[in-house]
């Protein structure tokens, strides 16, 4: 009976897990932000298809029906449920794939997707090697020999390493930085000015699409007659289509802009070149903002809806505490400026107000 249970859990974890790995590789490939990563993930996905065929042969060889024979271990169920959830794009702090995910969020989803699979692949690689060493040359008759041979193979070791390399490429590496803000600071004579990015620096998600989401959710349906006393707004379907076009155009032109201002090789710091590059980036942002204004996709937004959305934004760990220490420190004469291309100061102020930074006197 124990052998049957072990085989059942092994088979469920391998077959169901690999089906979900295939789905997750599809998701990661869709969300990856460059062609090289997409190609590498595509190759990994092909490897999973071969793995699924191998596990189907195990099912036939062992004569096991995973759905009927034995008791599935709760750890196995939790792992496959976890893979299923992340394969569906359910990542904490990231909107679902169908909810106007920005390019930055999509890259983050790809990183989470690979992150969920990497431990499994590395563990199987390790177990395959360890069991192969125990099995030795005398293990030809072992019932799990084919399974062990597969996961101890050089090709699977290479796939595990490739997954780890892709995860490193798609994941931002967090490094602690010490900034002696109070060193040499005389609050009677000096003013400390702090600039901070908002999206993905202060927040867990990119807020740029939030206003559009609010507009779409609160917009009238196409078959509803709008009262003459209200501001005439686009229907939700028209808003979604218009925002999709604006978002696609923004992404394409942003990549072109960054490519044009980034040097092709490593160069020494040049202040004038930096100013020129920032001017180009500023011109691009102004054109993009003008298109949003002219499209009227944000027309008729309710300020209270915007503030509620800001209050629900999830901030990065330590963000609130960092700003609290600054604005409440009587020995610091500071101004804090939070920058965002979200266009909405009320959304940003509401996000910090929810973190007990009220009344935000020094937060501009």
N, C-alpha and C positions, 0 to 999 in steps of 0.2 A: 504493500500500500504506500509506503514512504517513497519508493521509487516512482510510483505513478504520480504522487503529489509533486515531487521534484520536477518530473518531466512536464507536468501540466503547467506549473508556474514558469518553468524555463521556456516552454512553448508559447504561453500567453504573453510573457514579457518580450520574447523575441519577435513573434509574429505581429502582435498588436503594436508593440513598440516600434517596429520597423515600418509598419503601415503609417503610423503617426510621424515617424521620422521623414518618410517620403512627403507627407503633406507639409511638414515643417520646412523641408528643403525647398518646396515649391513656394512657400510663403517668404522664406529668406531670399530666394532668387528674385521674386517680384519686388521686394522692398530694398534690395541692395542698390547702392547709389553709383556704381560704376560698372562698366562692361566686363572688366577683368574679374571682379568679384562674382558677377552673375555667371560667367563662364565656369569659374571654379566650382560654384555651388551646383551648377547644372551637372558637372561631372560627378560630384558627390551623390547627387540624386540618382544618377544612373547606377551607381554602385549599390544604392539601397534597393533598387529594383532587382538586381542580381541576388542580393541578400534575401529578399522576399521569396524568390524562386527556390533558394537553398532551404529556407525554413519550411516551405510547402513540401519539399522532399522529405524533411525530417518528420513532418506530420504523418506522411504516408508510411515511412519506414518504421516509425514507432507505433503506428496504429492507434493514435490518440485523437480524441475529439476534445479540444481545450474547453469547450463550453459545457461539457457534460461530465467529464471524468475528473475526480479529485476536487479538492477545495483550493481555491485561489487565495494566495497569501494577501493580506491587507496591504502590505508594502508594494506588492505588484500592482494592485488596483490603484493605489494612490499615485504611483509613478505614471501609469498609463493615463489616468485622469488628468494629471499635471500636463502631460504631453498634449492631450486632447485640448485642454484649455488654451495653452499657448499656441497650438496649431491653429486655433480659431482667432488668434490675435488678441487674446485676453491678457494684456500685460499691465501691471499696476502702473497707474500714472500716464498711460498712453491710450488715446481714443481708439475705438475699433476701426478696422480697415475701411469700413464703409462710411466713416464720419470725417471726411475731409482731412485725412492725415497729411501733414506737411512733409516735404522731402526730408527734413531733419528727423521727424518722428518715424518716418518709414525706415530710415537707416537704423534708428534705435530698435524698432521692431525686429529688423534683421539680426541685430546683435543679440537681442533676447532669445530669438529663435535658435541661433547657433549655440548660445550659452546653455540652453536647456538640454541640448543633445551632446555637447562636448564631454561632460562627466561620464555619460553612459558609454560613449565610444572609447574613452580612455580606460574605463574600468574593464570593458570587454576585452580590450587589447591586453591589458595587464593580466586578467584571468586566463586568457588564452595562452599567453607565454608561460605563466606559472603552472598551469595544468599540463601543458605540453612537456615541461621539464619533469613533472612527476610521472607522467604516462610513460615516457621513455620509448625505446625501440620495441619493447615487448608488448605494447598496448594496442596492437592491430585489432584485437577482438573487442575492444572497449565500446560500449553502446553509444558513447558520446564522442567517439574519435573524429568523425567528420565535423562536428560542431567545434571541437578543440582545434582541429587543423585549420578551419576557416578563420577563427579569431586570433590564431597565433601567426597567421600568414603575414608576409611582408607587405602585401597589398592592403590588408586591413590596417596595419601599423601606419602605412603612408596616409590612408584616409583619415585616421584619428589625428595625425599630425597636421594634415591640411585643414581640418576643421578648426583646430586650435589656432593655426596661423590666421585663418579668416576671421575668427573671433577677435584676435588681437587687432586686426586691421580695421574692423568695423566698430570696435569699442574705444571710446575716449579714455585715455589713461589718466586717472586722477592722481595728482601729485600735490602734496601739502606744501604750501608756501608761507613763510613767516614774513609778515610786514610790520616792522616796528613803527606803528602809527604815532606813538606818543614821544618817540625819541627826538629830542631837540625842539619839541613843540611848545611854544609859549602862547597860551590861549588869549592873553591880553594883546599880543602883537600879531599873532599868526592865525590864519584861517586855513583849516584843512579841508580840501575839496576832494570828495570821493565820487568816482564814476563807476557805475556797475551796469553790466548788461542785464536784461530782465529774462528773456526767453532762454531756457535751458541752462542759465547760470543761476538765477534765483528760483526758477520754476522747474518742475520735473518734465513738463510738456511745453511745446511751442504754442504760444497763445495766439499766433497770427490768424488762425482760422476760427477762433471762438466767436468773434463778432458776426462773421458770416453764418456760423451755425445758429446763433441766436436769431438772426434775420430769417433764416430758412424755417426754423421751428415755429416762429411766431407769425410768419407770413400767411395771408389768406390762401385758400385753395383756389384753383383756377375757375371753379364753377360757382364761387361765392361772390355775390355782388357787394362791393364795398360801399359803405355809407358816404354820402357826399361831404359830410362834416369831417371825415378822417383823411389823413394824407394818403393819396393813392400809392399803393405799393405793388411790386411785382408779385406774381404768384410764387409759391414755394418751388414749383417745378422750374420756372424760369430763373429764379434766383440760383438754384442749384446748378443749372446749366451755365449760367453766366459766371458764377464763381469758379466753376471747373475750368472754363476758358481762361479767366484771369489768372488762376493759380498755375495753370500749365504754361502760360506765356511768361509769368514771373520766373518760374523755375528755369525755363530755357534761356531767358535773357540774363538771369543772374549768373548762370554757369558761364555764359559767353563773356560777361563783364569780368568775372573773377579770372578767367583764362587770359583775358587781354591785359590785365594789370599785374598779374603775377610774373615775376622774372622766370625765364626758362632755366636759369642756373643760379647757384648760390652766389649772392652778391653782398658787399658790405652795406651797412646801414647808410641810407641816403635820405636825409630829412626832406629835401625838395621833391624827390621821387615819391616819398610817402604821401606828402600833401597832394600831389597831382593824382595819385591813385585814389585817395579818399574823395577828392573832388569828382572823379569819374563815378565812384560808387554812389556819392550823394546825388549826382545827376540821374543815375539809373533809378534810385529810390524815388526821386521826385516824379519821374515819368510813370513809374508803377503806381504811386499813390494817386496821381492825376487820373489814371485809367479807372481806379476803384471809385473815385469821386464822381467821374463822368458817368459811370455805369449805374450809379444810384442803388447798388446792391445793399448798402447800409442805411438807406433812407427809411425813416420812421422807426428806428430802434428806440426802445424804451430804456431810459436811464436806469431804472430800478432792476431791470433784467440784466443789464450790463454789470451793475454792482454785485448782484447775487452770484453771477458767474465768476467774478473776481474773488469773492469770498470763498468759493469752492475750489479755487486753484490750489494744487499741492505744491508747496515750496520745498526746495532741496533741504536735506538735513543740515542743520547748523545755520541756515540762512537767516532765520528770524533772530536767533541768538546773537549773530554777528552784528546785525543792524541795531538791535536793542542796546548792546554794549556801547555802540557809537553814539546814538542819540541821547542816551541817558547818562553818559559820562560827563560830569561837570568840568573835568579837566581838559576837555577837548572842545575847541571852537570849530564846529564842522558844518559843512553843507553836503548832503548826499543827493546825487543825481542818478536816477535810474533810467536807462535808455532802452527803448524798444521800438520796433517798427510796427507795433500793434495799432498805433494811432490813438489809443484811448488811455488818457491819464486816469480816468475814473476806475477803469478795470484794474490798473496797477495799484492805485491807492487802496482799493477794496481788498486786494490780495494781501497787502501788508497790514491793513487794519484787522483782518481776521487772525493775524499772527500777534495780536496784542501790541501793535506799534502805534495805536491811537494815542494822541491826536495827530501824530506824524508832523509835528511842527517843523522839524528839520529835514523832512523827506520831501524832496522836490521832484 
